[in-house]
Amino acid sequence: MTAIYKVSYVVVGETHPGAILNTEHKPAVGDHITLGGREFIVLEIVDLMPARGEFHFLHATLRPTPA
Amino acid sequence: MDLWPVLSKVELFEGLTPPELTDVARICTQREFRTGQVITIQGEPGSELFVICDGFVEVVVNPSGQNPAPRTVVHLGRGQLFGEMALVDYGPRSATVKSIADHTLIQAIDRDDFNRLCEANHHLGFIVMRNMAADLSFKLRHYHLTGR
């Protein structure tokens, strides 16, 4: 059974609205991710709700990577 | 296109049996949008639920009253749904949603088809409605975490 991670991404330090999406890769602190063509770094990951079936529910805090 | 592998990775359908997923696939209509194309318009009537299979959309709310400036509340990507509020409460669209990526692939589900399926199979109806409530809860938690 493949785990699917539903992630709430919130960007700190600016007015970006954040994003919600599914990924098969569990994000980790220090990962670089791209949202809407912009790159961010993951600062923190927490479980938002208990897993249900193969779905895991995470919250990630991001900040933009320096240009 | 075989929708089974796609739909089985969407939380809305988590817990359905393979035959139930096949029934859902039968009422899906695939649509593709380019960057900037509008999918729903706030205030207009709507009778479809949308599931994002690929790409990204932007959800924009235009508050009434003293602050009329439109505000982007969230970006939604693969596996997410939108349009569910109008589907269940029969009210107007609560937000304008537009594609922010080329080749955004969406499965649209019509309310009448959806209701018929839920009434014909109460297990399917319970699972999908439970998952829809959980999705709304997740969105609310996300919104709270944005600090707005």
Backbone of each chain as ProteinMPNN parsed JSONL, in Angstrom:
{"seq_chain_A": "MTAIYKVSYVVVGETHPGAILNTEHKPAVGDHITLGGREFIVLEIVDLMPARGEFHFLHATLRPTPA", "coords_chain_A": {"N_chain_A": [[0.843, -1.186, 0.0], [0.695, 2.112, -0.976], [1.75, 5.029, 0.599], [0.042, 8.107, 0.863], [0.508, 11.52, 1.08], [-1.232, 14.128, 2.299], [-0.813, 17.457, 2.21], [-0.747, 20.457, 4.001], [0.497, 23.419, 3.149], [2.016, 26.217, 4.507], [3.147, 29.474, 4.112], [5.591, 31.407, 5.646], [6.383, 34.787, 6.532], [5.603, 36.216, 4.357], [2.856, 37.169, 2.159], [1.842, 34.986, 0.835], [-0.711, 32.661, -0.084], [-0.515, 30.021, 0.63], [-0.789, 26.402, 0.2], [-2.512, 23.364, -0.712], [-1.907, 20.024, -1.274], [-1.561, 16.691, -2.636], [1.026, 14.314, -2.124], [3.364, 11.732, -2.882], [5.699, 11.575, -1.638], [7.047, 11.895, 1.513], [7.273, 14.966, 3.002], [10.153, 16.612, 4.383], [11.974, 18.357, 6.954], [13.986, 20.931, 5.705], [13.773, 20.178, 3.074], [13.494, 21.239, -0.338], [10.899, 22.742, -2.025], [8.703, 23.313, -4.821], [6.28, 25.661, -5.523], [3.842, 26.919, -7.564], [5.806, 27.793, -9.341], [7.702, 28.947, -7.748], [10.378, 28.633, -5.395], [10.605, 27.042, -2.241], [11.676, 26.47, 1.175], [11.38, 23.831, 3.509], [10.48, 24.358, 6.812], [9.303, 23.254, 9.081], [7.5, 20.319, 10.068], [4.421, 18.926, 10.896], [2.087, 16.482, 12.196], [-1.182, 16.788, 11.166], [-3.699, 15.635, 11.416], [-4.857, 12.38, 12.507], [-3.74, 9.535, 10.57], [-5.681, 8.121, 7.887], [-6.556, 5.166, 6.49], [-4.535, 4.857, 3.653], [-3.87, 7.463, 3.654], [-2.132, 10.265, 4.867], [-1.986, 13.091, 6.971], [-0.6, 16.143, 6.881], [1.088, 19.109, 8.09], [2.985, 21.694, 6.806], [5.437, 24.128, 7.359], [6.739, 26.794, 5.519], [9.412, 28.726, 4.059], [10.338, 31.263, 1.72], [13.02, 30.478, -0.523], [16.174, 32.128, -0.581], [16.658, 34.529, -3.181]], "CA_chain_A": [[0.0, 0.0, 0.0], [1.508, 3.322, -1.08], [1.271, 6.141, 1.425], [-0.213, 9.383, 0.202], [0.587, 12.581, 2.073], [-1.983, 15.351, 1.987], [-0.005, 18.434, 2.946], [-1.115, 21.867, 4.086], [1.718, 24.237, 3.144], [1.81, 27.611, 4.87], [4.377, 30.239, 3.903], [5.77, 32.47, 6.638], [7.22, 35.909, 6.115], [5.017, 36.951, 3.239], [1.4, 37.023, 2.103], [1.463, 33.835, 0.006], [-1.873, 32.016, 0.537], [-0.279, 28.612, 0.969], [-1.304, 25.434, -0.772], [-2.828, 22.012, -0.244], [-1.783, 19.054, -2.354], [-1.145, 15.325, -2.302], [2.319, 13.884, -2.637], [3.736, 10.383, -2.437], [6.964, 11.733, -0.916], [6.825, 12.58, 2.786], [8.199, 16.1, 3.092], [11.007, 16.644, 5.574], [12.6, 19.658, 7.221], [15.142, 21.174, 4.839], [13.43, 19.92, 1.661], [13.135, 22.377, -1.187], [9.74, 22.4, -2.846], [8.298, 24.369, -5.739], [4.839, 25.917, -5.595], [3.559, 28.032, -8.471], [7.026, 28.277, -9.987], [8.626, 29.533, -6.763], [10.974, 27.607, -4.545], [10.509, 27.264, -0.792], [12.344, 25.469, 2.002], [10.512, 23.361, 4.591], [11.026, 24.7, 8.132], [8.706, 22.425, 10.134], [6.443, 19.391, 9.648], [3.661, 18.324, 12.007], [0.885, 15.734, 11.82], [-2.349, 17.645, 11.371], [-4.788, 14.747, 11.85], [-4.412, 10.978, 12.389], [-3.85, 8.943, 9.232], [-6.867, 7.315, 7.592], [-6.175, 4.333, 5.35], [-3.19, 5.176, 3.181], [-3.712, 8.916, 3.631], [-1.522, 10.906, 6.026], [-2.364, 14.502, 6.91], [0.542, 16.879, 7.422], [1.166, 20.559, 7.925], [4.379, 22.101, 6.61], [5.711, 25.554, 7.326], [7.737, 27.071, 4.495], [9.806, 30.104, 3.774], [10.944, 31.327, 0.384], [14.475, 30.378, -0.564], [16.743, 33.404, -1.035], [16.787, 34.628, -4.651]], "C_chain_A": [[0.885, 1.245, 0.0], [0.914, 4.429, -0.214], [1.087, 7.386, 0.565], [-0.254, 10.451, 1.292], [-0.183, 13.801, 1.562], [-1.385, 16.446, 2.855], [-0.614, 19.835, 2.839], [0.183, 22.658, 4.181], [1.358, 25.678, 3.499], [3.159, 28.327, 4.788], [4.465, 31.336, 4.957], [6.628, 33.585, 6.033], [6.728, 36.639, 4.889], [3.535, 36.594, 3.131], [0.946, 35.879, 1.199], [0.32, 33.064, 0.678], [-1.641, 30.587, 0.982], [-0.95, 27.697, -0.035], [-1.641, 24.126, -0.07], [-2.668, 21.085, -1.442], [-1.35, 17.698, -1.828], [0.23, 15.044, -2.884], [2.608, 12.471, -2.123], [5.082, 10.396, -1.704], [6.691, 12.491, 0.377], [7.795, 13.745, 2.901], [8.974, 16.069, 4.408], [11.602, 18.039, 5.723], [13.856, 19.783, 6.356], [14.877, 20.887, 3.374], [13.169, 21.235, 0.937], [11.944, 21.949, -2.032], [9.354, 23.603, -3.706], [6.782, 24.465, -5.765], [4.632, 27.106, -6.522], [4.807, 28.634, -9.073], [8.019, 28.908, -9.032], [9.14, 28.452, -5.832], [10.917, 28.025, -3.074], [11.307, 26.174, -0.084], [11.417, 25.113, 3.164], [11.193, 23.618, 5.931], [10.546, 23.743, 9.212], [7.624, 21.539, 9.531], [5.741, 18.878, 10.9], [2.496, 17.515, 11.438], [-0.324, 16.594, 12.152], [-3.539, 16.848, 11.898], [-4.24, 13.323, 11.783], [-4.601, 10.464, 10.961], [-5.154, 8.162, 9.103], [-6.565, 6.509, 6.338], [-4.756, 4.663, 4.948], [-2.909, 6.679, 3.183], [-3.167, 9.441, 4.958], [-1.709, 12.412, 5.861], [-1.321, 15.339, 7.632], [0.369, 18.388, 7.224], [2.645, 20.916, 7.816], [4.473, 23.619, 6.603], [6.888, 25.794, 6.379], [8.218, 28.505, 4.592], [10.459, 30.129, 2.409], [12.461, 31.158, 0.461], [15.025, 31.722, -1.062], [16.945, 33.397, -2.548], [18.257, 34.573, -5.047]], "O_chain_A": [[1.729, 1.409, 0.881], [-0.279, 4.722, -0.291], [1.878, 7.667, -0.335], [-0.956, 10.309, 2.293], [0.162, 14.408, 0.548], [-1.44, 16.377, 4.083], [-0.943, 20.319, 1.756], [0.89, 22.573, 5.185], [0.495, 26.283, 2.863], [4.166, 27.857, 5.317], [3.522, 32.106, 5.138], [7.465, 33.359, 5.159], [7.368, 37.584, 4.428], [3.024, 35.805, 3.926], [-0.229, 35.816, 0.836], [0.369, 32.834, 1.886], [-2.495, 30.003, 1.649], [-1.59, 28.146, -0.986], [-1.129, 23.823, 1.008], [-3.234, 21.338, -2.505], [-0.839, 17.58, -0.715], [0.556, 15.477, -3.989], [2.142, 12.081, -1.053], [5.544, 9.365, -1.215], [6.162, 13.602, 0.346], [9.009, 13.542, 2.9], [8.488, 15.556, 5.416], [11.717, 18.794, 4.757], [14.675, 18.867, 6.286], [15.655, 21.297, 2.513], [12.69, 22.206, 1.523], [11.985, 20.905, -2.682], [9.64, 24.75, -3.364], [6.088, 23.476, -5.999], [5.185, 28.181, -6.29], [4.873, 29.843, -9.295], [9.08, 29.361, -9.462], [8.441, 27.487, -5.521], [11.146, 29.182, -2.72], [11.579, 25.112, -0.643], [10.755, 25.982, 3.731], [12.315, 23.173, 6.172], [11.282, 23.446, 10.153], [6.919, 21.943, 8.606], [6.393, 18.447, 11.851], [1.983, 17.809, 10.358], [-0.471, 17.069, 13.277], [-4.298, 17.339, 12.734], [-3.261, 13.076, 11.079], [-5.501, 10.9, 10.243], [-5.665, 7.615, 10.08], [-6.346, 7.069, 5.264], [-3.867, 4.742, 5.797], [-1.837, 7.116, 2.764], [-3.673, 9.106, 6.029], [-1.605, 12.943, 4.755], [-1.179, 15.252, 8.851], [-0.36, 18.862, 6.353], [3.457, 20.489, 8.637], [3.699, 24.304, 5.936], [7.898, 25.092, 6.431], [7.536, 29.378, 5.129], [11.062, 29.144, 1.982], [13.102, 31.638, 1.396], [14.388, 32.377, -1.887], [17.352, 32.388, -3.126], [18.58, 34.64, -6.233]]}, "seq_chain_B": "MDLWPVLSKVELFEGLTPPELTDVARICTQREFRTGQVITIQGEPGSELFVICDGFVEVVVNPSGQNPAPRTVVHLGRGQLFGEMALVDYGPRSATVKSIADHTLIQAIDRDDFNRLCEANHHLGFIVMRNMAADLSFKLRHYHLTGR", "coords_chain_B": {"N_chain_B": [[-9.435, 6.849, -21.036], [-8.181, 5.261, -18.175], [-9.638, 5.643, -15.21], [-9.461, 4.559, -12.711], [-6.884, 4.182, -11.352], [-6.311, 6.833, -10.889], [-8.471, 7.92, -9.401], [-8.352, 6.33, -7.15], [-6.365, 7.445, -5.676], [-7.34, 9.68, -4.584], [-8.445, 11.403, -1.805], [-11.151, 11.801, -1.299], [-12.395, 9.528, -2.157], [-11.459, 7.52, -0.602], [-11.704, 4.4, 0.93], [-13.707, 3.351, -0.596], [-14.938, 0.527, -2.445], [-13.397, -1.385, -5.145], [-15.44, -1.868, -7.222], [-17.203, 0.211, -6.55], [-15.6, 2.456, -6.989], [-15.382, 2.252, -9.719], [-18.011, 2.81, -10.448], [-18.094, 5.509, -9.689], [-16.21, 6.542, -11.458], [-17.615, 6.364, -13.82], [-19.332, 8.553, -13.787], [-17.758, 10.726, -14.03], [-16.429, 13.563, -15.705], [-13.861, 14.519, -17.774], [-11.886, 17.475, -17.807], [-9.768, 19.99, -19.202], [-7.595, 22.638, -18.395], [-6.008, 25.774, -19.133], [-3.367, 27.989, -17.982], [-4.742, 30.666, -16.205], [-7.353, 30.312, -17.048], [-10.747, 30.441, -16.122], [-12.603, 28.516, -13.817], [-14.697, 28.262, -11.928], [-17.056, 30.791, -10.927], [-17.388, 33.16, -8.424], [-20.474, 33.557, -6.756], [-22.064, 32.752, -8.852], [-24.46, 30.27, -9.965], [-23.91, 26.771, -9.297], [-23.379, 23.348, -10.093], [-21.638, 21.312, -9.935], [-19.017, 19.203, -8.728], [-15.496, 19.302, -8.352], [-12.513, 17.521, -9.037], [-9.086, 17.648, -8.697], [-6.789, 16.333, -10.832], [-4.322, 16.773, -11.9], [-1.947, 19.467, -11.992], [-2.586, 22.917, -10.944], [-4.781, 25.029, -9.068], [-6.127, 28.286, -8.283], [-7.754, 29.723, -5.559], [-9.988, 32.256, -5.172], [-11.42, 34.777, -3.239], [-13.891, 37.216, -3.159], [-14.575, 39.497, -0.984], [-17.59, 40.894, 0.284], [-18.86, 44.167, 1.134], [-16.93, 46.373, 3.164], [-14.355, 45.849, 2.321], [-13.542, 45.344, -0.653], [-11.54, 44.157, -2.15], [-10.325, 41.482, -4.081], [-9.168, 38.349, -2.754], [-6.663, 35.94, -2.647], [-7.121, 32.805, -1.338], [-6.135, 30.211, -1.133], [-3.978, 27.85, -2.76], [-4.663, 25.014, -4.698], [-3.691, 21.684, -5.296], [-2.797, 18.549, -6.86], [-5.084, 15.906, -6.319], [-6.863, 17.28, -4.77], [-10.133, 18.678, -3.953], [-12.741, 20.846, -5.149], [-15.589, 23.06, -5.168], [-17.383, 21.68, -3.729], [-19.027, 22.826, -1.802], [-21.184, 24.207, -3.044], [-22.223, 21.996, -4.196], [-23.328, 20.481, -2.122], [-24.883, 22.307, -0.617], [-26.45, 23.683, -2.369], [-26.168, 26.341, -2.824], [-24.891, 29.514, -4.195], [-21.718, 29.69, -5.971], [-18.943, 29.877, -3.809], [-16.515, 30.975, -4.23], [-14.163, 32.244, -6.641], [-12.52, 30.24, -8.936], [-9.54, 29.555, -10.572], [-7.383, 28.212, -13.097], [-3.902, 27.852, -12.513], [-1.885, 26.71, -13.81], [-0.619, 25.284, -16.806], [-2.297, 22.724, -18.628], [-3.912, 21.783, -16.53], [-5.615, 19.219, -15.138], [-8.857, 18.097, -14.633], [-11.474, 16.316, -12.996], [-14.885, 16.445, -13.375], [-17.88, 16.238, -11.526], [-21.255, 15.815, -11.745], [-23.97, 17.162, -9.829], [-26.569, 15.905, -9.783], [-26.054, 13.359, -10.86], [-24.238, 12.496, -8.953], [-25.807, 12.513, -6.595], [-27.696, 10.573, -7.275], [-26.077, 8.315, -7.352], [-25.246, 8.155, -4.674], [-27.691, 7.715, -3.421], [-28.416, 5.286, -4.478], [-26.497, 3.599, -3.495], [-25.838, 3.319, -0.372], [-23.589, 2.849, 1.233], [-21.481, 3.808, -0.326], [-22.348, 6.459, -0.474], [-22.193, 7.258, 2.241], [-19.423, 6.995, 2.773], [-18.246, 8.791, 0.92], [-19.441, 11.22, 1.648], [-18.519, 11.426, 4.315], [-15.775, 11.648, 3.832], [-15.775, 14.002, 2.406], [-16.568, 15.811, 4.36], [-14.345, 15.578, 6.041], [-12.425, 16.637, 4.368], [-13.272, 19.296, 4.155], [-12.852, 19.994, 6.804], [-10.069, 19.759, 6.923], [-9.332, 21.809, 5.191], [-10.271, 23.986, 6.641], [-8.635, 23.834, 8.912], [-6.177, 24.332, 7.663], [-6.638, 26.948, 6.814], [-6.884, 28.26, 9.291], [-4.268, 27.931, 10.185], [-2.89, 29.578, 8.516], [-3.108, 31.944, 9.716], [-4.921, 33.933, 9.233]], "CA_chain_B": [[-8.505, 6.942, -19.909], [-8.581, 4.451, -17.033], [-9.657, 6.558, -14.074], [-9.348, 3.85, -11.432], [-5.644, 4.52, -10.628], [-6.344, 8.251, -10.511], [-9.461, 8.148, -8.344], [-7.975, 5.609, -5.923], [-5.406, 8.265, -4.939], [-8.032, 10.887, -4.145], [-8.958, 11.139, -0.454], [-12.617, 11.785, -1.321], [-12.891, 8.184, -2.465], [-10.777, 6.554, 0.275], [-12.644, 3.506, 1.603], [-14.636, 2.749, -1.555], [-14.496, -0.729, -3.04], [-13.11, -1.212, -6.584], [-16.652, -1.645, -8.042], [-17.758, 1.549, -6.274], [-14.761, 3.424, -7.707], [-15.759, 2.162, -11.141], [-19.266, 3.559, -10.574], [-17.757, 6.936, -9.638], [-15.513, 6.888, -12.71], [-18.616, 6.477, -14.897], [-20.02, 9.855, -13.769], [-16.74, 11.782, -14.13], [-16.143, 14.154, -17.014], [-12.539, 15.15, -17.691], [-11.696, 18.788, -18.432], [-8.385, 20.479, -19.117], [-7.561, 24.101, -18.354], [-4.703, 26.428, -19.245], [-3.127, 29.051, -17.005], [-5.613, 31.831, -16.29], [-8.741, 29.957, -17.364], [-11.627, 30.427, -14.939], [-13.369, 27.264, -13.719], [-15.952, 28.664, -11.287], [-17.127, 32.228, -10.629], [-18.09, 33.42, -7.164], [-21.818, 34.124, -6.876], [-22.849, 32.093, -9.899], [-24.924, 28.934, -9.561], [-23.008, 25.677, -9.677], [-23.953, 22.036, -9.781], [-20.597, 20.296, -10.128], [-17.874, 19.051, -7.834], [-14.309, 19.129, -9.184], [-11.366, 16.841, -8.439], [-7.877, 17.993, -9.451], [-5.93, 15.164, -11.084], [-2.978, 17.276, -12.168], [-1.91, 20.92, -12.108], [-2.869, 23.754, -9.778], [-5.785, 26.087, -9.201], [-6.092, 29.349, -7.28], [-9.099, 30.007, -5.038], [-10.029, 33.689, -4.892], [-12.681, 35.217, -2.644], [-14.111, 38.657, -3.246], [-15.484, 39.77, 0.125], [-18.487, 42.031, 0.085], [-18.769, 45.136, 2.22], [-15.969, 47.479, 3.142], [-13.078, 45.473, 1.726], [-13.939, 44.64, -1.868], [-10.398, 43.644, -2.91], [-10.272, 40.014, -4.133], [-8.06, 37.802, -1.969], [-6.391, 34.525, -2.891], [-7.139, 32.146, -0.026], [-5.325, 28.991, -1.142], [-3.726, 27.145, -4.018], [-4.962, 23.588, -4.551], [-3.008, 20.849, -6.287], [-3.231, 17.183, -7.157], [-5.842, 15.145, -5.333], [-7.785, 18.12, -3.994], [-11.426, 18.931, -4.569], [-13.379, 22.139, -4.91], [-16.964, 23.067, -5.683], [-18.224, 20.795, -2.917], [-20.014, 23.574, -1.02], [-22.384, 24.392, -3.872], [-22.796, 20.671, -4.477], [-24.141, 19.974, -1.01], [-25.859, 23.249, -0.039], [-27.23, 24.238, -3.486], [-25.987, 27.788, -2.872], [-24.007, 29.974, -5.272], [-20.283, 29.429, -5.781], [-18.408, 30.704, -2.723], [-15.222, 31.535, -4.623], [-13.75, 32.112, -8.038], [-11.387, 29.314, -9.032], [-8.944, 29.549, -11.908], [-6.18, 27.404, -13.26], [-2.635, 28.599, -12.49], [-0.879, 25.885, -14.489], [-1.093, 24.72, -18.07], [-2.654, 21.301, -18.56], [-4.564, 21.384, -15.279], [-6.607, 18.186, -15.459], [-9.888, 18.047, -13.593], [-12.659, 15.481, -13.202], [-16.1, 17.116, -12.893], [-18.968, 15.32, -11.165], [-22.519, 16.536, -11.686], [-24.711, 16.937, -8.579], [-27.659, 14.925, -9.93], [-25.423, 12.035, -11.005], [-23.637, 12.181, -7.65], [-26.89, 12.18, -5.657], [-28.278, 9.273, -7.681], [-25.132, 7.266, -6.942], [-25.286, 8.065, -3.203], [-28.98, 7.135, -3.016], [-28.456, 3.885, -4.909], [-25.515, 2.836, -2.714], [-25.67, 4.117, 0.848], [-22.209, 2.732, 1.707], [-20.714, 4.776, -1.119], [-22.78, 7.795, -0.063], [-21.651, 7.563, 3.57], [-17.959, 7.152, 2.686], [-17.885, 10.017, 0.198], [-19.856, 12.383, 2.462], [-17.581, 11.507, 5.442], [-14.496, 12.153, 3.327], [-15.964, 15.405, 2.032], [-16.542, 16.569, 5.62], [-12.952, 15.591, 6.499], [-11.692, 17.56, 3.499], [-13.632, 20.654, 4.583], [-12.17, 20.187, 8.08], [-8.647, 19.976, 6.622], [-9.203, 23.167, 4.621], [-10.477, 24.941, 7.727], [-7.409, 23.82, 9.715], [-5.164, 25.035, 6.875], [-6.967, 28.381, 6.848], [-6.52, 28.757, 10.62], [-2.811, 27.947, 10.317], [-2.328, 30.702, 7.763], [-3.13, 33.083, 10.627], [-5.771, 35.03, 8.738]], "C_chain_B": [[-9.048, 6.101, -18.748], [-8.479, 5.316, -15.774], [-9.373, 5.882, -12.741], [-8.058, 4.209, -10.686], [-5.627, 5.961, -10.149], [-7.263, 8.449, -9.304], [-9.071, 7.451, -7.037], [-6.963, 6.39, -5.094], [-6.015, 9.586, -4.485], [-8.717, 10.571, -2.813], [-10.48, 11.036, -0.431], [-13.161, 10.367, -1.482], [-12.214, 7.102, -1.612], [-11.811, 5.717, 1.026], [-13.666, 2.889, 0.669], [-14.059, 1.438, -2.084], [-14.169, -0.494, -4.519], [-14.376, -1.067, -7.442], [-17.278, -0.27, -7.8], [-16.94, 2.633, -6.979], [-15.085, 3.426, -9.203], [-17.06, 2.921, -11.387], [-19.007, 5.066, -10.57], [-17.11, 7.365, -10.951], [-16.508, 7.102, -13.852], [-19.292, 7.85, -14.918], [-19.038, 11.027, -13.812], [-16.609, 12.27, -15.572], [-14.815, 14.889, -16.917], [-12.511, 16.482, -18.423], [-10.251, 19.223, -18.235], [-8.397, 21.995, -19.214], [-6.127, 24.6, -18.498], [-4.577, 27.487, -18.147], [-4.065, 30.233, -17.252], [-7.063, 31.514, -16.598], [-9.56, 29.826, -16.084], [-12.494, 29.169, -14.975], [-14.707, 27.51, -13.021], [-15.882, 30.16, -10.991], [-17.971, 32.434, -9.373], [-19.445, 34.061, -7.428], [-22.686, 33.466, -7.927], [-23.346, 30.735, -9.403], [-23.941, 27.864, -10.022], [-23.594, 24.347, -9.279], [-22.924, 20.928, -9.959], [-19.551, 20.375, -9.022], [-16.668, 18.765, -8.723], [-13.185, 18.45, -8.394], [-10.152, 17.13, -9.32], [-7.009, 16.747, -9.603], [-4.5, 15.578, -11.363], [-3.054, 18.793, -12.288], [-2.257, 21.626, -10.817], [-3.989, 24.727, -10.092], [-5.603, 27.086, -8.062], [-7.524, 29.652, -6.866], [-9.114, 31.458, -4.564], [-11.41, 34.055, -4.354], [-12.739, 36.733, -2.731], [-15.09, 39.036, -2.149], [-16.369, 40.971, -0.195], [-18.256, 43.017, 1.227], [-17.619, 46.102, 2.044], [-14.646, 47.121, 2.477], [-13.33, 44.656, 0.454], [-12.776, 44.021, -2.644], [-10.407, 42.112, -2.912], [-9.024, 39.501, -3.403], [-7.898, 36.32, -2.312], [-6.293, 33.819, -1.55], [-6.306, 30.874, 0.008], [-5.056, 28.564, -2.584], [-3.996, 25.664, -3.765], [-4.29, 22.811, -5.671], [-3.6, 19.466, -6.37], [-3.97, 16.523, -5.99], [-6.871, 15.953, -4.563], [-9.102, 18.316, -4.735], [-11.888, 20.35, -4.283], [-14.759, 22.1, -5.566], [-17.911, 22.254, -4.834], [-19.285, 21.552, -2.134], [-21.303, 23.75, -1.809], [-23.051, 23.052, -4.177], [-23.739, 20.237, -3.356], [-25.175, 20.982, -0.499], [-26.701, 23.951, -1.101], [-27.112, 25.765, -3.574], [-25.099, 28.194, -4.034], [-22.556, 29.624, -4.965], [-19.723, 30.393, -4.747], [-17.086, 31.36, -3.095], [-15.061, 31.422, -6.137], [-12.513, 31.226, -8.059], [-10.854, 29.353, -10.451], [-7.677, 28.715, -11.921], [-4.949, 28.302, -13.21], [-1.508, 27.737, -13.054], [-1.472, 25.439, -15.825], [-1.35, 23.233, -17.866], [-3.155, 20.89, -17.169], [-5.714, 20.447, -15.643], [-7.583, 18.02, -14.307], [-10.977, 17.056, -13.988], [-13.844, 16.213, -12.578], [-17.174, 16.065, -12.645], [-20.239, 16.135, -10.978], [-23.315, 16.153, -10.428], [-25.775, 15.852, -8.72], [-27.104, 13.51, -10.07], [-24.871, 11.559, -9.667], [-24.715, 11.752, -6.652], [-27.518, 10.835, -5.987], [-27.389, 8.116, -7.199], [-25.189, 7.056, -5.419], [-26.588, 7.413, -2.737], [-29.061, 5.657, -3.386], [-27.538, 3.002, -4.066], [-25.179, 3.646, -1.46], [-24.267, 4.0, 1.439], [-21.34, 3.753, 0.987], [-21.051, 6.197, -0.661], [-22.186, 8.197, 1.273], [-20.154, 7.851, 3.485], [-17.597, 8.488, 2.038], [-18.265, 11.249, 1.014], [-18.931, 12.548, 3.68], [-16.262, 12.115, 4.987], [-14.601, 13.624, 2.925], [-15.939, 16.292, 3.282], [-15.111, 16.665, 6.145], [-12.125, 16.559, 5.66], [-11.997, 19.003, 3.885], [-12.94, 20.99, 5.91], [-10.686, 20.501, 7.845], [-8.439, 21.394, 6.082], [-9.348, 24.229, 5.712], [-9.231, 25.004, 8.613], [-6.289, 24.56, 8.986], [-5.388, 26.543, 6.977], [-6.585, 28.981, 8.207], [-5.009, 28.886, 10.759], [-2.164, 29.067, 9.507], [-2.373, 31.974, 8.589], [-3.963, 34.238, 10.145], [-7.191, 34.897, 9.25]], "O_chain_B": [[-10.219, 6.212, -18.383], [-7.386, 5.673, -15.335], [-9.079, 6.553, -11.752], [-8.119, 4.514, -9.495], [-5.009, 6.281, -9.133], [-6.877, 9.068, -8.312], [-9.414, 7.918, -5.951], [-6.717, 6.048, -3.938], [-5.305, 10.496, -4.057], [-9.47, 9.603, -2.704], [-11.041, 10.277, 0.359], [-14.249, 10.05, -1.004], [-12.378, 5.91, -1.872], [-12.695, 6.265, 1.684], [-14.418, 2.003, 1.073], [-12.842, 1.267, -2.158], [-14.619, 0.498, -5.092], [-14.394, -0.211, -8.326], [-17.817, 0.344, -8.722], [-17.494, 3.601, -7.499], [-15.064, 4.469, -9.857], [-17.205, 3.597, -12.406], [-19.614, 5.811, -11.341], [-17.427, 8.425, -11.49], [-16.274, 7.92, -14.742], [-19.778, 8.273, -15.967], [-19.434, 12.181, -13.65], [-16.672, 11.488, -16.521], [-14.652, 15.776, -16.08], [-13.045, 16.605, -19.525], [-9.603, 18.876, -17.247], [-9.126, 22.567, -20.025], [-5.174, 23.958, -18.057], [-5.552, 27.829, -17.478], [-4.166, 30.734, -18.372], [-7.927, 32.374, -16.423], [-9.141, 29.201, -15.11], [-13.044, 28.803, -16.014], [-15.74, 27.017, -13.476], [-14.801, 30.725, -10.825], [-19.1, 31.954, -9.272], [-19.556, 34.994, -8.224], [-23.909, 33.604, -7.902], [-22.731, 30.124, -8.529], [-23.232, 28.039, -11.013], [-24.237, 24.233, -8.235], [-23.275, 19.758, -10.114], [-19.251, 21.435, -8.474], [-16.79, 18.069, -9.731], [-12.947, 18.771, -7.23], [-10.176, 16.891, -10.527], [-6.55, 16.178, -8.612], [-3.567, 14.821, -11.095], [-4.097, 19.342, -12.643], [-2.231, 21.034, -9.738], [-4.133, 25.191, -11.223], [-5.012, 26.778, -7.026], [-8.402, 29.818, -7.712], [-8.355, 31.841, -3.674], [-12.433, 33.694, -4.935], [-11.775, 37.433, -2.422], [-16.302, 38.92, -2.335], [-15.949, 41.924, -0.852], [-17.532, 42.718, 2.176], [-17.354, 46.59, 0.946], [-13.887, 48.016, 2.106], [-13.33, 43.426, 0.489], [-12.997, 43.417, -3.694], [-10.489, 41.503, -1.846], [-7.968, 40.134, -3.431], [-8.857, 35.55, -2.275], [-5.471, 34.191, -0.712], [-5.815, 30.492, 1.07], [-5.818, 28.884, -3.497], [-3.6, 25.125, -2.732], [-4.311, 23.217, -6.834], [-4.752, 19.238, -6.0], [-3.535, 16.58, -4.84], [-7.659, 15.399, -3.796], [-9.19, 18.15, -5.951], [-11.477, 20.97, -3.302], [-15.055, 21.239, -6.394], [-19.094, 22.134, -5.151], [-20.337, 20.992, -1.828], [-22.389, 23.474, -1.301], [-24.261, 22.972, -4.387], [-24.814, 19.693, -3.611], [-26.227, 20.582, -0.002], [-27.581, 24.741, -0.76], [-27.862, 26.407, -4.308], [-24.608, 27.343, -4.776], [-22.214, 29.301, -3.828], [-19.997, 31.592, -4.8], [-16.587, 32.209, -2.357], [-15.722, 30.626, -6.805], [-11.573, 31.436, -7.292], [-11.606, 29.205, -11.415], [-7.002, 28.54, -10.906], [-4.945, 29.387, -13.793], [-0.33, 27.997, -12.811], [-2.681, 25.243, -15.946], [-0.709, 22.577, -17.045], [-2.862, 19.793, -16.693], [-6.649, 20.822, -16.351], [-7.186, 17.827, -13.157], [-11.357, 16.964, -15.156], [-13.814, 16.562, -11.398], [-17.358, 15.137, -13.432], [-20.287, 17.04, -10.145], [-23.336, 14.993, -10.017], [-25.874, 14.97, -7.866], [-27.626, 12.572, -9.467], [-25.01, 10.395, -9.293], [-24.558, 10.753, -5.951], [-27.834, 10.051, -5.093], [-27.872, 7.094, -6.712], [-25.181, 5.922, -4.941], [-26.592, 6.649, -1.772], [-29.7, 4.87, -2.687], [-27.772, 1.801, -3.937], [-24.337, 4.543, -1.495], [-23.791, 4.938, 2.079], [-20.562, 4.473, 1.612], [-20.162, 7.03, -0.484], [-21.727, 9.327, 1.441], [-19.672, 8.831, 4.054], [-16.749, 9.223, 2.543], [-17.504, 12.215, 1.07], [-18.59, 13.673, 4.046], [-15.699, 12.98, 5.658], [-13.651, 14.392, 3.079], [-15.365, 17.381, 3.27], [-14.704, 17.716, 6.641], [-11.228, 17.225, 6.178], [-11.094, 19.839, 3.937], [-12.498, 22.12, 6.119], [-10.121, 21.39, 8.482], [-7.497, 22.086, 6.466], [-8.643, 25.238, 5.709], [-8.813, 26.087, 9.022], [-5.541, 25.321, 9.599], [-4.452, 27.311, 7.198], [-6.03, 30.077, 8.269], [-4.518, 29.832, 11.374], [-1.029, 29.458, 9.775], [-1.756, 32.975, 8.224], [-3.769, 35.379, 10.565], [-8.041, 35.73, 8.935]]}, "name": "protein", "num_of_chains": 2, "seq": "MTAIYKVSYVVVGETHPGAILNTEHKPAVGDHITLGGREFIVLEIVDLMPARGEFHFLHATLRPTPAMDLWPVLSKVELFEGLTPPELTDVARICTQREFRTGQVITIQGEPGSELFVICDGFVEVVVNPSGQNPAPRTVVHLGRGQLFGEMALVDYGPRSATVKSIADHTLIQAIDRDDFNRLCEANHHLGFIVMRNMAADLSFKLRHYHLTGR"}
